């Protein structure tokens, strides 16, 4: 849900193995303090939003086991951690 973007003080988000459906919301880019993002083994579809490149503190992202398609956004190259 888009409300995930309101969790601006969260540094770890683990929502794996929950059968969540839908797209990764673009608001995920609002979670600037996020260090770990675990969304694996759900039913997510669509593409990885380019806003993931705004997660400058991110250290570990797990998206496998979903139905995500398309290219990896070039913005991921901005992430140095």
N, C-alpha and C positions, 0 to 999 in steps of 0.2 A: 504493500500500500504506500501511497505517497506520503503518509504520515511518518514514515521512516526518516524522512528528511528533517524532522523536528528533533531528532535525538542527537543534537549537536555536541553533547558532552560524553557520548559513548565512545569508549576506546576499543571495545571488542563486541562483535555482533555474530553470534552463532545460531543460525536457524537451519541447520542441516537435518535431513531425514524427516521432513514434516509434510511432504506432499503439497507444498505451496504451489499455486498455479499462477500464471500470468507473467508479466514482464518485470525485469529489474527496474525499479523506478529511477528516473533521472535525478530525483532528489537525493539519491545515495551520495552524490557529490557534495552535499552539505555537511557530511559527517567528517569534518576536517581533522578531528582527533583520532579517527579510527585507525587502529593498528592491525587488527585481524578482521577479516570478513569471510565467514564460512556459510555459504549458501548451497553446498553440494547436496546431491541426491534429493532434489525436489522435482517439480514439474514446470520449471521456469522455461519460458520460450522467448523468442526474439533475439535481439543482439545485445551485446555488452554495451551499456550506454557510455558515450564519450566522457561523461562527467566523472567516471571512475578515475580519470586523470587528475582530478582535483584532490584526491585523497593522498596528500603529500606525506603523511605519516604512516601510510600502509606498509606493512611488512609481509603479510601473508594473505593471499586471496585464494579461495577454493570454490570453483564453480562447476566442477565435473559432476556427471550424473544428472544433467538437466538436458533440455532440448534447445539450448542456445545455439544459434547459427550465425553465419556471417564472419567477417574478418575481426581480428583483435584490433580495437581502436588504437590509432597511432599515439593518442594521448597517454597511453600506458607507458610510453617511452619517457614521459616526464617524471616518472616515479623513480626515486633513487634509493629508497630504503629497501 
